[in-house]
């Protein structure tokens, strides 16, 4: 999964102009974040296999980019931030299962 940092942030915005960008926000020492990231990876891979298409995803350490929290209203991690056309269209905090993440992602992809 692509690591999103300040140096490549503009590519995220550019990619979100064409299709939703799913950005997983975490902190390195957060156990819940590690578990959520694994569920997110499973959901992403399932979508890629079932739809035979690429989706735009990345992961970012919110400690290294705190401006994302203020700009997009992130209140806690883990958080799955969905950007479309550079705008936050959804924030998912309750990453209950890979299936839940998968369903949420499919709904957003089907809207686009």
For each residue, the residues with C-beta under 8 A, 3 or more apart:
1: 24 41 44 57 58 59
2: 8 57 58 59
3: 58 59 60
4: 8 9 12 23 58 59 60 65
5: 8 9 60 64 65
6: 9 64 65
7:
8: 2 4 5 11 12
9: 4 5 6 12 13 65
10: 13 14
11: 8 14 15
12: 4 8 9 15 16 21 23 56 58 83
13: 9 10 16 17 83 86
14: 10 11 17
15: 11 12 18 19 21 56
16: 12 13 19 20 21 56 83 84 85 86
17: 13 14 85 86
18: 15
19: 15 16 55 56 84 109 112
20: 16 55 56 82 83 84 89 108 109 112
21: 12 15 16 56 57 58 82 83 84
22: 40 44 55 56 57 58 80 81 82 105
23: 4 12 57 58 59 60 80 81 82 83
24: 1 36 37 40 57 58 59 60 78 79 80 81
25: 59 60 62 68 74 77 78 79 80 81
26: 30 33 34 36 37 59 60 61 62 77 78
27: 30 33 61 62 63 77
28: 33 61 63
29:
30: 26 27 33 34 77 78
31: 34 35
32: 35 36 78
33: 26 27 28 30 36 37 77 78
34: 26 30 31 37 38
35: 31 32 38 39
36: 24 26 32 33 39 40 78 80 95
37: 24 26 33 34 40 41 59 78
38: 34 35 41 42 98
39: 35 36 42 43 95 97 98 101
40: 22 24 36 37 43 44 57 80 95 98 101
41: 1 37 38 44 45
42: 38 39 45 46 98 101 102
43: 39 40 46 47 98 99 101 102 105
44: 1 22 40 41 47 48 55 57 105
45: 41 42 48 49
46: 42 43 49 50 98 102
47: 43 44 50 51 55 102 105 106 109
48: 44 45 51 52 53 54 55
49: 45 46 52
50: 46 47
51: 47 48 55 109
52: 48 49
53: 48
54: 48
55: 19 20 22 44 47 48 51 105 109
56: 12 15 16 19 20 21 22
57: 1 2 21 22 23 24 40 44
58: 1 2 3 4 12 21 22 23 24
59: 1 2 3 4 23 24 25 26 37
60: 3 4 5 23 24 25 26 64 65 68
61: 26 27 28 64 65
62: 25 26 27 65 66 68 69 74 77 79
63: 27 28 66
64: 5 6 60 61
65: 4 5 6 9 60 61 62 68
66: 62 63 69 70
67: 70 71
68: 25 60 62 65 71 72 74 81
69: 62 66 72 73 74 75
70: 66 67 73
71: 67 68
72: 68 69 81 88 91
73: 69 70 88 91
74: 25 62 68 69 77 79 81 91
75: 69 79 93
76: 79 93
77: 25 26 27 30 33 62 74
78: 24 25 26 30 32 33 36 37 93 95
79: 24 25 62 74 75 76 91 92 93
80: 22 23 24 25 36 40 90 91 92 95 101 104
81: 22 23 24 25 68 72 74 88 90 91
82: 20 21 22 23 88 89 90 91 92 108
83: 12 13 16 20 21 23 86 87 88 89
84: 16 19 20 21 87 89 108 112
85: 16 17
86: 13 16 17 83
87: 83 84
88: 72 73 81 82 83 91
89: 20 82 83 84 108
90: 80 81 82 104 108
91: 72 73 74 79 80 81 82 88
92: 79 80 82 95 101 104
93: 75 76 78 79
94: 100
95: 36 39 40 78 80 92 100 101
96: 100
97: 39 100 101
98: 38 39 40 42 43 46 101 102
99: 43 102 103
100: 94 95 96 97 103 104
101: 39 40 42 43 80 92 95 97 98 104 105
102: 42 43 46 47 98 99 105 106
103: 99 100 106 107
104: 80 90 92 100 101 107 108
105: 22 43 44 47 55 101 102 108 109
106: 47 102 103 109 110
107: 103 104 110 111
108: 20 82 84 89 90 104 105 111 112
109: 19 20 47 51 55 105 106 112
110: 106 107
111: 107 108
112: 19 20 84 108 109
